[in-house]
Amino acid sequence: MSESAVSQFVDQFSCPVCLDPLKEPVTIPCGHSYCMSCITDCWGQKEQGPPYRCPQCRESFSQRPLLKKNTLIAEMMETLQKTSLQTAAVECDVCTTEKNRAVKSCLQCLASFCQTHLQLHYESPAFMKHKLVKASRNIQENICLSHGRLLEIYCQDDHQCICNLCMFDNHNGHRLVSLESEWTNQKKELKEAKLACQKLIQERERGQQELSEAVKSFKSSALETMEDVEKVFTELICSLEKKRSEIKEQIRAQEKTEIDRAEELHKHLDQELTELRKRQAEIEKLLNTDDQIQCLKSCQSVCVLPSFEDVPSFTQHTHLSFKDISISAFKEVLGDVCQQQTARISREVSNVHVSETPEPETPNGFLQYFCQLQLDPNTAHKDLILSEENRKAAHSIEVQQYPDHPERFDGYWNFLCREGLYGRCYWEVECSGKEWAVAVCYKGIGRKGNSDDCRLGFNKISWRLGYYQQNFSFIHDKAQVLIPAASRIGVYLDHRAGTLSFYSVSDTMTLLHRVQTTFTEPLYPAFGVGTGSSVRIIEQRRIF
């Protein structure tokens, strides 16, 4: 087996803790192997207690596993060690017939010696000062190529091993130390790097374990939520079917009641018709008789008609048709609620992540959180006119005939969107003029009057950006911060993280102002529009 192959096998059987070849190898229940002393020390630390974890895969064990030597791996390690020694053996340069294994190499002689031929270096004063090292095939690498002298000095400025003559040629004035001193320092750094590497490995192994657990929990929550969705929608469908049956049954019952009533009325009218036709026949008979005396006797009783109630009108009655029942209105209301709630659920679903994700940096990154806003006409001041399917608002010189509503602003030229926002949301607004505001606020902001409680940015529950007194600024709780002007504003909200960011939108995203706080309620997008100004909510753009 080649030396590289042996080295590869040795690397495969290294302890994940000390990174050296396994010594007294033990295999724990998850299948990973360690040095007996390494895993014992690892589990013996004060902070390590039940459950005991594998340092590599982080699998946990409620009880500390019993450690037994893995004889198979131990035999393999012994075989690899012997093979490594045989493969790495260096032959003696002095032996002529049968080459013995060299035990030392001399840096002055540039040769390797077996135990027999090495005696001269121990016995002869001429060789005793020679530097002996572990037998190596690469002994020539310890010699300076320029001067043929032993490399004994390390230049810290050039990070280079040099000989005594090099220090006068090219390294004069540099920081020079002995190879032994530099190697001692480097070994310390290597040990520190090894510990740091082990710590990083453990952190990432722990991160992998936590990520696996998070993914498992993520999948479990997704399954549970889908089951809840199935249950809720099944119950909703059943409820709708029940209501459908109840309404149909009510229509059938009302139909039967009214048909029975109509039949009674029909029978009553038949009786009245019979009596009236009989009276009409008597009148005809009297008109055709020549017996005037008999006619006069009967005329008075015949001329007095029976007393009947007025016949109801069946053509002008406003409740004669079930078609007048506004079933379509029920459909529209239900559809509107479904659309709003499914949009809310969709936004919440898109904000569920296995781990915390940073704030986007590119336009496409923001667009994945784009939410379609719907203005609430019931909040708009009567001096504001809405258009483009309630996506645009402008100041109007004519008062709009909006109905009175408790949520309508009547002091400031403001309006809100319909739905409060949670999670991560992004929207864009195109603004024009010199008197407008793009803001967010809690639902409880004041609506009536001209106090600061109703004024966007002038209280603790609203945050606004826009033009105010000819300055482009951000205002919250009356505190004003001047910022660069912009006309197309992107707003990014991370409700859980308490982040509210305003951007100038063009080909790139330029941060104008960012708020870091704690939001305790849903936030409602809000807008203010003054004289000669308008705001328009942008429809969702395509992600490229």
C-alpha positions as CSV (number, residue, x, y, z in Angstrom):
1,M,0.0,0.0,0.0
2,S,1.3,3.5,-0.9
3,E,2.2,6.1,1.7
4,S,-0.7,8.3,0.5
5,A,-3.2,5.5,0.7
6,V,-2.1,4.7,4.2
7,S,-2.4,8.3,5.2
8,Q,-5.9,8.4,3.8
9,F,-7.0,5.4,5.8
10,V,-5.4,6.9,8.9
11,D,-7.4,10.1,8.4
12,Q,-10.6,8.1,8.1
13,F,-10.0,6.5,11.5
14,S,-9.2,9.8,13.3
15,C,-11.0,10.7,16.5
16,P,-13.5,13.6,15.9
17,V,-12.5,15.2,19.2
18,C,-8.7,15.1,19.3
19,L,-8.3,14.6,15.5
20,D,-5.5,12.1,16.1
21,P,-5.6,8.4,15.1
22,L,-8.0,6.5,17.4
23,K,-6.5,5.2,20.6
24,E,-8.5,2.6,22.5
25,P,-11.3,3.1,20.1
26,V,-14.9,2.9,21.4
27,T,-18.1,3.0,19.4
28,I,-21.2,4.6,20.9
29,P,-24.8,3.6,20.1
30,C,-25.2,6.2,17.2
31,G,-22.3,4.5,15.4
32,H,-19.6,7.1,15.8
33,S,-16.2,6.1,17.2
34,Y,-13.9,8.0,19.6
35,C,-10.8,7.6,21.7
36,M,-11.8,6.1,25.1
37,S,-10.3,9.0,27.0
38,C,-11.7,11.7,24.6
39,I,-15.4,10.7,24.9
40,T,-14.9,10.0,28.7
41,D,-13.5,13.5,29.2
42,C,-16.3,15.0,27.0
43,W,-19.1,13.4,29.0
44,G,-17.3,14.1,32.3
45,Q,-17.5,17.9,31.9
46,K,-19.6,19.7,34.5
47,E,-22.0,21.2,31.9
48,Q,-22.5,17.8,30.3
49,G,-25.2,15.7,31.9
50,P,-28.3,13.7,31.0
51,P,-29.1,13.6,28.2
52,Y,-25.6,12.7,26.9
53,R,-25.0,13.7,23.3
54,C,-22.7,12.5,20.5
55,P,-20.3,15.3,19.8
56,Q,-20.5,14.6,16.1
57,C,-24.2,14.0,15.2
58,R,-25.7,15.4,18.5
59,E,-27.9,12.3,19.0
60,S,-28.9,12.2,22.7
61,F,-29.0,9.3,25.1
62,S,-31.0,9.4,28.3
63,Q,-28.5,7.2,30.1
64,R,-24.7,7.4,29.7
65,P,-23.7,4.6,27.3
66,L,-21.4,1.8,28.6
67,L,-18.1,2.2,26.8
68,K,-16.3,-0.9,25.5
69,K,-13.2,-1.2,23.4
70,N,-14.0,-1.8,19.7
71,T,-11.6,-4.7,19.1
72,L,-12.1,-4.7,15.3
73,I,-11.2,-1.0,14.9
74,A,-8.3,-1.4,17.4
75,E,-6.8,-4.3,15.2
76,M,-7.3,-2.2,12.1
77,M,-5.5,0.8,13.7
78,E,-2.6,-1.5,14.8
79,T,-2.3,-2.9,11.2
80,L,-2.4,0.6,9.8
81,Q,0.3,1.7,12.2
82,K,2.6,-1.1,11.2
83,T,1.9,-0.5,7.5
84,S,2.6,3.2,8.0
85,L,5.9,2.4,9.7
86,Q,6.9,0.0,6.9
87,T,5.9,2.4,4.2
88,A,7.6,5.3,5.7
89,A,10.9,3.4,6.4
90,V,14.0,5.2,5.2
91,E,17.0,3.1,4.1
92,C,20.5,3.6,5.4
93,D,22.8,5.5,2.9
94,V,25.9,3.7,4.1
95,C,24.8,0.0,3.9
96,T,26.2,-1.6,0.7
97,T,24.7,-5.1,0.5
98,E,21.5,-5.4,2.5
99,K,20.0,-2.0,3.2
100,N,19.0,-1.6,6.9
101,R,16.3,0.8,8.1
102,A,17.6,4.2,8.9
103,V,16.8,5.6,12.4
104,K,18.4,9.1,12.1
105,S,19.3,11.6,9.4
106,C,22.2,14.0,9.7
107,L,21.6,17.6,8.5
108,Q,25.4,18.2,8.1
109,C,26.1,14.9,6.3
110,L,22.9,15.1,4.3
111,A,22.5,11.3,4.8
112,S,20.5,8.8,6.8
113,F,22.0,6.1,9.0
114,C,21.0,2.8,10.5
115,Q,21.7,2.1,14.2
116,T,25.1,0.5,13.4
117,H,26.4,3.2,11.1
118,L,25.1,6.0,13.4
119,Q,27.5,5.0,16.2
120,L,30.2,7.2,14.5
121,H,28.2,10.3,15.3
122,Y,28.0,9.3,18.9
123,E,31.6,8.3,19.3
124,S,33.7,10.6,17.1
125,P,34.2,14.2,18.3
126,A,34.2,15.3,14.7
127,F,30.6,14.2,14.3
128,M,29.1,14.8,17.7
129,K,28.2,18.4,16.9
130,H,26.2,17.3,13.8
131,K,22.5,17.8,14.1
132,L,20.5,14.5,14.0
133,V,16.8,14.4,13.2
134,K,14.2,11.7,12.6
135,A,15.0,9.7,9.5
136,S,13.6,11.4,6.5
137,R,13.6,11.0,2.7
138,N,13.3,14.8,2.3
139,I,16.5,15.8,4.0
140,Q,17.5,18.0,1.1
141,E,14.6,20.3,1.8
142,N,16.5,21.4,5.0
143,I,19.3,22.8,2.9
144,C,19.5,26.4,1.5
145,L,19.4,26.2,-2.3
146,S,21.5,29.4,-2.6
147,H,24.3,28.6,-0.1
148,G,24.1,24.9,0.5
149,R,23.9,25.6,4.2
150,L,21.5,24.2,6.8
151,L,18.3,26.1,7.3
152,E,18.5,27.1,10.9
153,I,16.9,30.6,11.1
154,Y,13.3,31.8,10.5
155,C,12.6,35.3,9.1
156,Q,9.3,36.5,10.6
157,D,9.1,39.4,8.2
158,D,9.3,37.2,5.0
159,H,7.8,34.1,6.7
160,Q,10.8,32.1,5.3
161,C,13.3,29.6,6.6
162,I,16.9,30.7,5.8
163,C,20.6,29.8,6.5
164,N,23.2,31.9,8.3
165,L,24.5,33.5,5.1
166,C,21.0,34.5,3.9
167,M,20.5,36.7,6.9
168,F,23.3,38.9,5.6
169,D,22.3,38.9,2.0
170,N,18.5,39.5,1.8
171,H,17.3,39.7,5.4
172,N,19.5,42.3,7.0
173,G,17.5,44.2,9.6
174,H,14.6,41.7,9.6
175,R,13.1,40.0,12.6
176,L,15.0,36.7,12.9
177,V,14.6,33.9,15.3
178,S,15.7,30.3,15.5
179,L,13.7,27.5,13.9
180,E,13.1,25.9,17.2
181,S,11.8,29.1,18.8
182,E,9.5,29.7,15.8
183,W,8.3,26.1,15.8
184,T,7.4,26.4,19.5
185,N,5.3,29.5,18.8
186,Q,3.7,27.9,15.8
187,K,2.8,24.8,17.7
188,K,1.1,27.0,20.3
189,E,-0.9,28.8,17.5
190,L,-1.7,25.4,15.9
191,K,-3.0,24.1,19.2
192,E,-5.1,27.2,19.6
193,A,-6.3,27.0,16.1
194,K,-7.2,23.3,16.7
195,L,-9.2,24.2,19.8
196,A,-10.9,27.0,17.9
197,C,-11.7,24.7,15.0
198,Q,-13.1,22.1,17.4
199,K,-15.2,24.7,19.0
200,L,-16.5,25.8,15.5
201,I,-17.2,22.2,14.6
202,Q,-19.1,21.7,17.8
203,E,-21.1,24.9,17.3
204,R,-22.0,23.8,13.7
205,E,-22.8,20.3,14.8
206,R,-25.0,21.7,17.5
207,G,-26.5,24.1,14.9
208,Q,-27.1,21.1,12.6
209,Q,-28.9,19.3,15.4
210,E,-31.0,22.3,16.3
211,L,-31.8,22.8,12.6
212,S,-32.9,19.2,12.3
213,E,-35.1,19.6,15.4
214,A,-36.4,22.9,14.0
215,V,-37.2,21.3,10.6
216,K,-38.9,18.4,12.4
217,S,-41.0,20.9,14.5
218,F,-41.6,23.0,11.3
219,K,-43.0,20.0,9.5
220,S,-45.0,19.0,12.5
221,S,-46.5,22.4,12.8
222,A,-47.2,22.5,9.0
223,L,-49.1,19.1,9.3
224,E,-51.0,20.3,12.4
225,T,-52.0,23.5,10.7
226,M,-53.1,21.8,7.5
227,E,-55.2,19.5,9.6
228,D,-56.7,22.5,11.4
229,V,-57.3,24.1,7.9
230,E,-59.1,20.9,6.8
231,K,-61.1,20.8,10.0
232,V,-62.1,24.5,9.9
233,F,-63.0,24.5,6.2
234,T,-64.9,21.2,6.6
235,E,-66.8,22.8,9.6
236,L,-67.3,26.0,7.5
237,I,-68.6,24.0,4.6
238,C,-70.9,22.0,6.9
239,S,-72.1,25.2,8.5
240,L,-72.8,26.8,5.1
241,E,-74.6,23.6,4.0
242,K,-76.6,23.7,7.2
243,K,-77.4,27.4,6.7
244,R,-78.3,26.6,3.1
245,S,-80.7,23.9,4.2
246,E,-82.2,26.2,6.9
247,I,-82.8,29.0,4.4
248,K,-84.2,26.6,1.8
249,E,-86.4,25.0,4.5
250,Q,-87.5,28.5,5.7
251,I,-88.4,29.4,2.0
252,R,-90.3,26.1,1.7
253,A,-92.2,26.8,5.0
254,Q,-92.9,30.3,4.0
255,E,-94.1,29.1,0.6
256,K,-96.4,26.5,2.2
257,T,-97.8,29.0,4.7
258,E,-98.5,31.6,2.1
259,I,-99.9,29.0,-0.4
260,D,-102.2,27.7,2.4
261,R,-103.2,31.2,3.1
262,A,-103.8,31.9,-0.5
263,E,-106.0,28.8,-0.8
264,E,-108.0,29.9,2.1
265,L,-108.4,33.3,0.5
266,H,-109.3,31.6,-2.8
267,K,-112.0,29.6,-1.1
268,H,-113.3,32.6,0.7
269,L,-113.4,34.5,-2.6
270,D,-115.2,31.6,-4.2
271,Q,-117.9,31.8,-1.4
272,E,-118.3,35.5,-1.9
273,L,-118.5,35.0,-5.7
274,T,-121.2,32.4,-5.3
275,E,-123.2,34.7,-3.0
276,L,-122.7,37.7,-5.3
277,R,-123.6,35.7,-8.5
278,K,-126.8,34.5,-6.7
279,R,-127.7,38.1,-5.8
280,Q,-126.9,39.2,-9.3
281,A,-129.4,36.5,-10.6
282,E,-132.1,37.8,-8.3
283,I,-131.5,41.3,-9.5
284,E,-131.7,40.2,-13.1
285,K,-135.0,38.4,-12.4
286,L,-136.5,41.5,-10.8
287,L,-135.4,43.6,-13.7
288,N,-137.2,41.3,-16.1
289,T,-140.5,40.9,-14.2
290,D,-143.7,42.7,-15.0
291,D,-145.1,42.4,-11.5
292,Q,-144.3,45.8,-10.2
293,I,-145.7,45.2,-6.8
294,Q,-143.7,42.0,-6.2
295,C,-140.6,43.8,-7.6
296,L,-141.0,46.7,-5.2
297,K,-141.5,44.4,-2.2
298,S,-138.2,42.6,-3.0
299,C,-136.2,45.5,-4.4
300,Q,-135.0,46.9,-1.0
301,S,-133.6,43.6,0.3
302,V,-132.0,42.7,-3.1
303,C,-130.4,46.1,-3.6
304,V,-128.6,45.9,-0.2
305,L,-125.4,44.0,-1.1
306,P,-123.5,41.8,1.4
307,S,-120.7,43.5,3.3
308,F,-117.2,42.2,2.1
309,E,-113.6,43.2,2.9
310,D,-111.7,44.8,0.1
311,V,-109.9,42.4,-2.2
312,P,-106.1,42.6,-1.7
313,S,-103.9,43.8,-4.5
314,F,-101.9,41.0,-6.0
315,T,-100.1,43.0,-8.7
316,Q,-98.6,46.0,-6.8
317,H,-97.6,44.1,-3.6
318,T,-93.9,44.5,-2.8
319,H,-93.4,41.1,-1.1
320,L,-94.9,38.8,-3.7
321,S,-91.5,37.4,-5.0
322,F,-88.7,35.5,-3.3
323,K,-86.5,37.0,-6.0
324,D,-86.3,40.2,-3.9
325,I,-84.3,38.4,-1.2
326,S,-80.7,39.6,-1.6
327,I,-78.9,36.2,-1.7
328,S,-76.3,37.8,-4.0
329,A,-75.5,40.4,-1.3
330,F,-74.8,37.5,1.1
331,K,-72.4,36.1,-1.5
332,E,-70.6,39.4,-1.9
333,V,-70.2,40.0,1.8
334,L,-69.0,36.4,2.4
335,G,-66.6,36.6,-0.6
336,D,-65.2,39.9,0.6
337,V,-64.6,38.5,4.1
338,C,-63.0,35.3,2.6
339,Q,-60.8,37.4,0.4
340,Q,-59.6,39.6,3.3
341,Q,-59.0,36.7,5.6
342,T,-57.3,34.4,3.0
343,A,-55.0,37.4,2.1
344,R,-54.2,37.7,5.8
345,I,-53.5,34.0,6.2
346,S,-51.4,34.0,3.1
347,R,-49.2,36.8,4.5
348,E,-48.9,35.0,7.8
349,V,-48.0,31.7,6.0
350,S,-45.3,33.5,3.9
351,N,-43.8,34.8,7.2
352,V,-43.2,31.4,8.7
353,H,-39.5,30.4,8.6
354,V,-37.3,27.7,10.0
355,S,-34.9,30.3,11.2
356,E,-34.8,34.1,11.4
357,T,-34.1,35.6,8.0
358,P,-32.4,39.0,7.6
359,E,-34.1,42.1,6.2
360,P,-34.1,42.0,2.3
361,E,-31.5,44.0,0.5
362,T,-32.6,43.7,-3.2
363,P,-35.9,44.8,-4.8
364,N,-36.9,41.1,-5.4
365,G,-36.1,40.4,-1.8
366,F,-38.7,42.9,-0.7
367,L,-41.3,41.9,-3.4
368,Q,-41.7,38.5,-1.9
369,Y,-43.4,40.2,1.1
370,F,-45.6,42.5,-1.1
371,C,-49.1,42.9,0.2
372,Q,-52.0,44.3,-1.7
373,L,-53.6,47.1,0.3
374,Q,-57.3,48.0,0.3
375,L,-58.2,51.5,1.3
376,D,-61.1,51.9,3.7
377,P,-63.6,54.5,2.3
378,N,-65.2,54.7,5.7
379,T,-62.1,56.4,7.1
380,A,-61.5,59.0,4.4
381,H,-62.0,62.6,5.2
382,K,-64.8,64.2,3.1
383,D,-62.2,66.5,1.4
384,L,-60.5,63.5,-0.2
385,I,-61.6,61.9,-3.4
386,L,-60.9,58.2,-4.0
387,S,-60.3,56.7,-7.4
388,E,-58.7,53.8,-9.3
389,E,-60.7,51.2,-7.3
390,N,-59.8,53.0,-4.1
391,R,-56.1,52.8,-4.7
392,K,-55.6,56.5,-5.2
393,A,-56.6,59.5,-3.1
394,A,-56.3,63.2,-3.9
395,H,-57.4,66.4,-2.2
396,S,-60.6,67.8,-3.6
397,I,-62.0,71.4,-3.4
398,E,-65.5,69.8,-3.3
399,V,-66.8,68.1,-0.2
400,Q,-67.5,64.4,-1.0
401,Q,-70.9,63.1,0.0
402,Y,-69.6,60.3,2.2
403,P,-72.0,58.9,4.8
404,D,-71.2,59.7,8.4
405,H,-69.2,56.9,10.1
406,P,-67.5,56.7,13.5
407,E,-64.2,55.7,12.0
408,R,-64.1,58.7,9.5
409,F,-61.5,61.4,10.0
410,D,-63.2,64.8,10.2
411,G,-60.4,67.0,11.2
412,Y,-57.2,66.0,9.4
413,W,-57.1,64.9,5.7
414,N,-56.3,61.3,6.5
415,F,-57.5,57.8,5.7
416,L,-56.5,54.2,6.6
417,C,-56.4,50.8,4.9
418,R,-58.8,48.1,5.9
419,E,-56.6,45.5,7.4
420,G,-54.1,45.5,10.3
421,L,-50.7,44.0,9.4
422,Y,-48.7,41.4,11.3
423,G,-45.5,39.6,10.3
424,R,-43.4,40.8,7.4
425,C,-45.1,43.1,4.8
426,Y,-44.0,45.4,2.1
427,W,-45.9,48.0,0.0
428,E,-45.1,50.9,-2.3
429,V,-46.7,54.3,-2.7
430,E,-46.4,56.9,-5.5
431,C,-46.7,60.4,-4.0
432,S,-47.0,63.8,-5.7
433,G,-47.3,67.4,-4.4
434,K,-45.8,69.0,-1.3
435,E,-48.2,68.0,1.4
436,W,-48.6,64.3,1.9
437,A,-47.7,61.5,4.4
438,V,-47.1,57.8,4.2
439,A,-47.6,56.3,7.7
440,V,-48.6,53.4,9.9
441,C,-50.7,53.6,13.1
442,Y,-52.7,51.5,15.6
443,K,-56.4,51.2,15.0
444,G,-57.1,53.3,18.1
445,I,-55.8,56.6,16.6
446,G,-58.3,59.4,17.1
447,R,-60.7,60.3,14.2
448,K,-62.7,63.2,15.4
449,G,-61.3,66.8,15.8
450,N,-57.9,68.4,15.3
451,S,-56.1,67.2,18.4
452,D,-52.7,65.5,18.2
453,D,-54.4,62.3,19.0
454,C,-55.8,62.4,15.4
455,R,-52.6,63.6,13.8
456,L,-50.3,61.1,12.0
457,G,-46.9,61.2,13.6
458,F,-47.8,63.5,16.5
459,N,-48.6,60.8,19.0
460,K,-47.1,57.5,20.3
461,I,-49.2,55.2,18.2
462,S,-48.3,56.5,14.7
463,W,-45.2,56.8,12.5
464,R,-45.2,59.0,9.4
465,L,-42.8,60.0,6.6
466,G,-43.5,62.8,4.1
467,Y,-43.7,66.5,3.5
468,Y,-44.4,68.7,6.5
469,Q,-44.0,72.5,6.6
470,Q,-42.0,72.3,3.3
471,N,-39.5,69.8,4.8
472,F,-39.2,66.1,3.9
473,S,-39.0,64.3,7.2
474,F,-39.9,61.4,9.5
475,I,-42.1,62.2,12.5
476,H,-43.1,60.1,15.5
477,D,-44.5,61.4,18.8
478,K,-43.8,65.0,17.5
479,A,-40.1,64.3,17.1
480,Q,-38.9,65.2,13.6
481,V,-35.9,63.9,11.6
482,L,-35.0,65.5,8.3
483,I,-34.2,63.1,5.5
484,P,-33.6,63.2,1.7
485,A,-36.7,63.8,-0.5
486,A,-38.3,61.0,-2.5
487,S,-41.5,60.5,-4.4
488,R,-41.9,56.7,-4.6
489,I,-41.8,55.2,-1.1
490,G,-41.4,51.6,-0.2
491,V,-42.4,50.6,3.3
492,Y,-41.1,47.4,4.9
493,L,-42.6,46.1,8.2
494,D,-41.3,43.2,10.3
495,H,-43.9,43.3,13.1
496,R,-42.3,40.6,15.2
497,A,-38.8,42.1,15.0
498,G,-40.2,45.6,15.7
499,T,-38.7,47.0,12.4
500,L,-40.3,49.6,10.2
501,S,-38.2,50.8,7.3
502,F,-38.9,53.5,4.6
503,Y,-37.1,53.3,1.3
504,S,-36.7,55.5,-1.8
505,V,-37.6,53.1,-4.7
506,S,-36.1,53.4,-8.1
507,D,-33.8,50.8,-9.8
508,T,-32.3,50.3,-6.4
509,M,-33.6,50.5,-2.8
510,T,-32.2,53.5,-0.8
511,L,-32.9,53.4,2.9
512,L,-34.5,56.7,4.1
513,H,-35.2,55.9,7.7
514,R,-35.6,52.9,10.0
515,V,-37.5,52.5,13.2
516,Q,-36.6,49.9,15.8
517,T,-39.2,49.5,18.5
518,T,-41.7,47.0,19.9
519,F,-45.2,46.9,18.3
520,T,-48.0,45.8,20.6
521,E,-50.9,45.8,18.1
522,P,-51.5,45.3,14.4
523,L,-50.4,48.2,12.3
524,Y,-52.7,49.9,9.8
525,P,-51.2,51.6,6.7
526,A,-52.3,55.3,6.8
527,F,-52.0,58.2,4.5
528,G,-52.4,62.0,4.6
529,V,-53.1,64.2,1.6
530,G,-53.1,68.0,1.5
531,T,-53.9,70.7,-1.0
532,G,-52.6,69.9,-4.5
533,S,-51.3,66.5,-3.5
534,S,-52.1,62.8,-4.1
535,V,-51.0,59.3,-3.1
536,R,-51.4,56.2,-5.1
537,I,-50.9,52.6,-3.8
538,I,-48.8,50.6,-6.3
539,E,-50.2,47.2,-7.4
540,Q,-47.9,44.2,-6.9
541,R,-44.9,44.2,-9.2
542,R,-43.5,41.1,-10.9
543,I,-40.5,39.4,-9.2
544,F,-37.7,38.8,-11.7
